[in-house]
Amino acid sequence: QVQLVESGGGLVQPGGSLRLSCVASGSIFSIHRMGWYRQAPGKERELVAAITSIGITNYADSVKGRFTISRGNAKNTVYLQMNSLKPEDTAVYYCRAVARTPDIYWGQGTQVTVSS
């Protein structure tokens, strides 16, 4: 089992920045991919960014050049640096981990609101 805890969400003005963190605990040795998804009201959950255990990343087209995903030195933490935020980035952001088993784990989500 893997537990994921997100933090770093909040209210920010358009053009501002936020950094989300996700800490994994439990059977972290089994994780080979982590990522961030988001879900806005009335919309489906969508991939924002993901990173593999060897550092390969991919991003949604809507966030390329603005968001950066990275992993901490301990490899059980993943970050999402969000710059140049737009109102359309407003959503609940979820951390996801994919294990080699291949079970999928989700965090509880953190709200990001971009508004003036």
N, C-alpha and C positions, 0 to 999 in steps of 0.2 A: 504494500500500500504506500501511496505517496500523498502527502498533504501539501497544499499550496496556500500561501497567505500573501495577498497583495497589499500594497500600500502606496501612497503618493498621490492619490486623486484629489480633486478639489475644484474650486471655481477660479477661472483665469480669464483675463480679457483677451480678445482677439489679438493675435500677434505674439502672445506670451508663450511661456514654456512651462512644462511640467516634466517630472521624472517619476515614472512608475517603477516599483520594485516588486519582485515576486520571489519569495523564499520557499524552497522545497525542503521537506523533511520526510523521514521514513526511508523507504527503499530507493534512495536517490541514485544508487549505482545502476539501477535498471533504466534510468531515463536516457534517451538518446536524442530527444528533440523537445524544445520548449518554445512557446510562442505566446503572442498576445492576440486576442480576439476582442471585438467590441459589438455591442448591440444597442442600437438607438431605438427609441419608442416606436413601435409599429413596424420595425424592420427586423430582418433576420440577422442572426449573429454572423459576423464576417471576420475573415483573417485580416489582421493588421500587419503583423511581422512574425517571423519565426527564425530560429537558429538551431543548428544541429550541434551534436557533441563535438564536432571538429570545426565548428565555427562558420559553417555555410549558412548564409542568411537569404531570406527572401521577404519582399514587402508588397503590400497592396499598392497598386498604381497611385491611389489617391494620397498616399503618405510618403512616397519616394522623394528623397531630398529634404524632407522635413523631420522624419522620425528615424531614430537609430536604435536597433536592438543590440544588446551585448550581454555577455555572461560575466559573472564575478570570478575572481581567482579560485574560489572554492568550488565552482561549477554547480553549486546548488542554488544560485541566485541568478535571475535574469532581470535586466533593466530595459525600460523603454524610455528613451529620451525623446520628448516631443517638443519641437520648436515650431514657430510660426503657426500656432494653433488657430483653427478656424471654427466658427460656430457649428459647422457640419461635422466637426470631430466630437461633438457632444454625444456621449454614450456611456454605458457601463462597460468598463474594460475588464476582461477576464484573462487570467493566466491559464495556460494549458500545458500539460506535460504528457508526452507520449513515451511509454515504456517499451522495452523490447519484447514484452510478453504477448501481445502488444496492447496493454490496457491504456486507457486515456483518463487523465485526471484533470479536474477543473478547480480553480479557486472560487472564492465567493463573490468576486467582482469588486471593483472600485469605481465610483462615479467620477467622471470628468465632465465638467460643464464649462463651455467657452461662451462667454457672454459679456457684454459691456453694461 
